[in-house]
Amino acid sequence: MLSLVIFGTLIFLIGFTRFPLGLAMLVTGAAGISVLHPRGISAALAVSEQQVMNLAFNYQFSVLPLFILMGVFIVRAGMANDLFTMAKRWMGHLPGGVGVATIVACGGFAAMCASSAAAAATMAKIAIPELEKAKYNPGFAAGSVAAGGTMGILIPPSGALIIYGLLTETSVGELFVAGIIPGLLQVLVYVVVMILVARFLPHWAPKGPSYTMAERVQSIGPIWGVVVLFLLIMVGLSRGWFTATEAGGIGAGGAFLFVVIRRKLTWEVFTSSLIETARISTMIFIVAAGAMVLNQFINLSGISGRAIEFIQSLNMAPMMVVLMLVLFYLMLGCLMDGFAMIFLTVPIIAPIIAGLGYDLVWWAIVTVVVVEISMITPPVGLNVFVLRAMLPKVPVMQIFKGVTPFIISDFLRVALILTFPALALWLPAFVK
């Protein structure tokens, strides 16, 4: 009963008030520990202090700010613009060509950025003016960028996969490799959606300009460095040349070199990059610290064990349980943002999935794909509101209408990954 009260309070604080997520989890977790533990408040304070210190000195957690810094330096070097230019020159002649270029550029930028909202905000500054110039429907233009931005938490390096790895003690490097094929599948599916919309609703997505082969080849030159850096990180992780944290250091260092080589480095650029990285990392750290305290309450209360026993007592087929959990995630996504869902649910649901005999790496990809859907569905839809803040003249419901074709395709992706686990598991097994 106490566990239900604690989680009810937590969901109320997160879903219906403006109480900060990290503090909500820390307060409710500490309150639960103080009630269950014989030492009461003293134990709650000691556990809270210990978990915060453990996280602060966690070597694996340092990978997150490193990859965030890599993405910030890539943007400061102007390479996100070059990526979009390259995609537009190669894809512009297709139906909905500028929109297709936007999706491809979002996928490429996701390989340099660990955050979905940051990917959406960055690509919006670059792609929206081009989409407006091509006379795209404003809601669909914003919706395509919002949907494309969700790739930031699936295509490695992914902040969501890093957090999942920390919560479940799963190899972050293996999770990154597992995200490559589903990430490429997402790019492909979204490109198909864009082309179909252009075919059947040409007033939403007009055909883009064509370019000569010389112009296309010329556009590849400015982005070769990013491609090499991404391949080095992925191959190095898969071959065991370095750990995920070392890969983050290589990525941040390589991105800094791009800033220097392109003569973009100034004291203001350097300090603003560090400040932005610190701001984003601190937000995630506070949420992670709260989640760690909440996890201690979960372990103390035995919620995970009772949940597993309850599921086993139902005598349901394992896949039916998985489908119920996916449906639960979809409904939860209507109340809270993606990172809140991961921090709140993974410590409870991961043991259930493992108890059913499923691979936690596969479940990580399923979880992140479902979280992606929550980032563009009403009423929360974080990426939609990021675009709304940048495009105040476009009504939010018009943006939600614009992302609808992509949401439909996302359900297809979930079905494919559930039906064919090899989409997530083949590459990690192959590179071992």
SULFENHU-V417051 format. One record per residue. RES is the residue in one small letter. OMEGA is omega as a letter, one per 30 degrees, with the letter a starting at -180 (none if undefined). D_CENTER is the distance of its C-alpha to the mean C-alpha in Angstrom with 1 decimal. Layout:
{{RES/OMEGA/D_CENTER} {RES/OMEGA/D_CENTER}}
//
This chain:
{{m/l/33.6} {l/a/32.4} {s/l/28.9} {l/l/28.7} {v/a/29.9} {i/a/27.3} {f/l/24.4} {g/l/26.0} {t/a/26.3} {l/a/22.7} {i/l/21.4} {f/a/24.1} {l/a/23.1} {i/a/19.4} {g/a/19.9} {f/l/23.2} {t/l/23.8} {r/a/22.3} {f/a/22.4} {p/a/19.6} {l/a/17.1} {g/l/17.9} {l/l/21.6} {a/l/21.6} {m/a/20.5} {l/a/22.8} {v/a/25.7} {t/l/25.6} {g/l/25.0} {a/l/27.9} {a/l/30.1} {g/l/29.7} {i/a/30.6} {s/l/33.6} {v/a/34.9} {l/a/34.5} {h/a/35.5} {p/a/39.3} {r/l/38.8} {g/a/37.1} {i/l/35.6} {s/l/36.5} {a/a/34.3} {a/l/31.4} {l/a/31.7} {a/l/32.2} {v/a/29.1} {s/l/27.0} {e/a/28.4} {q/a/28.0} {q/l/24.3} {v/l/23.5} {m/l/25.7} {n/a/24.2} {l/a/20.7} {a/a/22.1} {f/l/23.9} {n/a/21.2} {y/a/21.1} {q/a/17.8} {f/a/16.0} {s/l/17.3} {v/a/14.9} {l/l/12.1} {p/l/14.5} {l/l/15.8} {f/l/12.7} {i/l/12.2} {l/l/15.9} {m/l/15.7} {g/l/13.5} {v/l/16.0} {f/l/18.9} {i/l/17.9} {v/a/17.9} {r/l/21.1} {a/l/22.7} {g/a/22.3} {m/l/20.7} {a/l/18.0} {n/l/21.2} {d/l/22.8} {l/l/19.9} {f/l/20.3} {t/l/24.1} {m/a/24.0} {a/a/22.0} {k/a/24.4} {r/l/27.4} {w/a/26.6} {m/a/25.2} {g/a/27.2} {h/a/30.0} {l/l/28.1} {p/a/28.2} {g/a/25.6} {g/a/25.4} {v/l/23.8} {g/l/21.1} {v/l/20.6} {a/l/20.5} {t/l/17.8} {i/a/15.5} {v/l/16.5} {a/l/16.0} {c/l/12.5} {g/l/11.9} {g/a/14.0} {f/l/12.4} {a/l/8.9} {a/l/11.1} {m/a/12.2} {c/a/9.4} {a/a/6.8} {s/l/5.6} {s/a/5.0} {a/l/8.3} {a/l/9.9} {a/l/9.5} {a/a/10.9} {a/a/13.6} {t/a/14.6} {m/l/15.0} {a/l/16.8} {k/a/19.4} {i/a/20.1} {a/a/19.9} {i/l/21.2} {p/l/24.7} {e/l/25.0} {l/l/24.1} {e/l/26.6} {k/l/29.2} {a/l/28.9} {k/l/29.6} {y/l/26.5} {n/a/26.3} {p/a/24.6} {g/l/22.5} {f/l/21.4} {a/l/20.7} {a/a/18.4} {g/a/16.9} {s/l/16.2} {v/l/14.4} {a/l/12.3} {a/l/11.5} {g/l/11.1} {g/a/8.6} {t/l/6.0} {m/a/6.4} {g/l/4.8} {i/l/1.7} {l/a/5.2} {i/a/7.9} {p/g/9.1} {p/a/9.2} {s/l/5.8} {g/a/5.9} {a/l/5.0} {l/l/7.5} {i/l/9.7} {i/l/10.1} {y/l/10.8} {g/l/13.3} {l/a/14.9} {l/a/15.5} {t/a/16.9} {e/l/18.4} {t/a/17.0} {s/l/17.1} {v/l/14.0} {g/l/15.7} {e/l/16.2} {l/l/12.6} {f/a/11.8} {v/l/14.8} {a/a/14.0} {g/a/10.7} {i/a/13.0} {i/l/15.1} {p/l/12.7} {g/l/10.8} {l/l/14.3} {l/l/15.3} {q/l/12.7} {v/a/14.2} {l/a/17.6} {v/l/17.4} {y/l/16.3} {v/l/19.1} {v/l/21.5} {v/a/20.6} {m/a/21.3} {i/l/24.6} {l/l/25.7} {v/l/25.2} {a/l/27.2} {r/a/29.9} {f/l/30.4} {l/a/29.6} {p/l/30.7} {h/l/31.0} {w/a/27.3} {a/a/26.4} {p/l/29.5} {k/a/30.1} {g/a/29.2} {p/l/31.6} {s/a/32.7} {y/l/33.1} {t/l/35.5} {m/l/34.6} {a/l/35.6} {e/l/33.1} {r/a/30.3} {v/a/31.2} {q/a/31.6} {s/a/28.0} {i/a/26.7} {g/a/28.4} {p/a/26.3} {i/a/23.0} {w/a/24.5} {g/l/23.6} {v/l/19.8} {v/l/20.3} {v/a/22.5} {l/l/20.2} {f/a/17.2} {l/l/19.8} {l/a/21.3} {i/a/18.2} {m/l/17.4} {v/l/21.1} {g/l/21.8} {l/a/19.2} {s/a/20.4} {r/l/24.0} {g/l/23.9} {w/l/25.1} {f/a/22.9} {t/l/20.5} {a/l/16.8} {t/l/18.0} {e/l/20.7} {a/l/18.3} {g/l/16.4} {g/l/19.9} {i/l/20.9} {g/l/18.0} {a/l/18.7} {g/l/22.4} {g/l/22.2} {a/l/20.4} {f/l/23.1} {l/l/25.7} {f/l/24.5} {v/a/25.0} {v/a/28.5} {i/a/29.5} {r/l/28.7} {r/l/30.7} {k/a/28.1} {l/l/28.5} {t/l/30.1} {w/l/30.3} {e/l/28.4} {v/a/25.6} {f/a/25.4} {t/a/25.6} {s/l/23.2} {s/l/20.6} {l/a/21.2} {i/l/21.4} {e/l/18.0} {t/l/16.4} {a/a/18.5} {r/a/17.6} {i/a/13.8} {s/l/14.4} {t/l/17.1} {m/a/15.1} {i/l/12.7} {f/a/15.9} {i/l/17.7} {v/a/15.2} {a/l/15.2} {a/l/19.0} {g/l/19.5} {a/l/17.6} {m/l/19.9} {v/l/22.9} {l/l/21.9} {n/l/21.5} {q/l/25.1} {f/l/26.4} {i/l/24.8} {n/a/26.6} {l/a/29.7} {s/a/29.9} {g/a/29.4} {i/a/27.0} {s/a/25.2} {g/l/28.6} {r/l/30.0} {a/l/27.0} {i/l/27.6} {e/l/31.3} {f/a/30.9} {i/a/28.8} {q/a/31.4} {s/a/34.2} {l/a/33.0} {n/l/33.7} {m/l/31.0} {a/a/29.8} {p/a/26.6} {m/l/24.7} {m/l/25.9} {v/l/24.3} {v/l/21.0} {l/l/21.3} {m/l/22.2} {l/l/19.2} {v/l/16.9} {l/l/19.1} {f/l/18.8} {y/a/15.0} {l/l/15.6} {m/l/18.2} {l/l/16.5} {g/l/13.7} {c/a/16.7} {l/a/17.4} {m/a/14.4} {d/a/10.9} {g/a/7.9} {f/l/8.2} {a/l/11.9} {m/a/11.8} {i/a/10.4} {f/a/13.0} {l/a/15.6} {t/a/15.8} {v/l/14.8} {p/l/18.0} {i/a/20.1} {i/a/18.7} {a/l/18.1} {p/l/21.9} {i/l/22.8} {i/l/20.9} {a/l/22.6} {g/l/25.8} {l/l/25.7} {g/l/25.6} {y/a/22.1} {d/a/20.1} {l/l/17.3} {v/l/15.4} {w/a/15.7} {w/l/14.7} {a/a/11.4} {i/l/10.5} {v/a/12.1} {t/a/10.3} {v/l/6.7} {v/l/8.6} {v/l/10.3} {v/l/7.7} {e/l/6.7} {i/a/10.4} {s/a/10.8} {m/l/9.1} {i/l/12.0} {t/l/14.7} {p/g/17.5} {p/a/18.5} {v/l/15.4} {g/a/13.1} {l/a/11.4} {n/l/10.8} {v/a/14.4} {f/l/15.8} {v/l/14.5} {l/l/16.4} {r/l/19.2} {a/a/19.7} {m/a/20.0} {l/a/22.2} {p/a/24.5} {k/a/26.9} {v/a/24.6} {p/a/24.8} {v/l/21.6} {m/l/23.0} {q/l/23.5} {i/l/19.8} {f/l/19.0} {k/a/21.8} {g/a/20.3} {v/a/17.0} {t/l/19.1} {p/a/19.7} {f/l/16.1} {i/l/15.6} {i/l/18.7} {s/l/17.4} {d/l/14.2} {f/l/16.8} {l/l/18.5} {r/l/15.6} {v/l/15.3} {a/a/19.1} {l/a/19.1} {i/l/16.9} {l/a/18.9} {t/a/22.1} {f/a/21.5} {p/a/19.7} {a/l/20.8} {l/l/18.0} {a/a/15.9} {l/a/18.8} {w/a/21.2} {l/l/19.8} {p/l/19.4} {a/a/23.0} {f/a/24.3} {v/a/23.5} {k/none/24.8}}
//
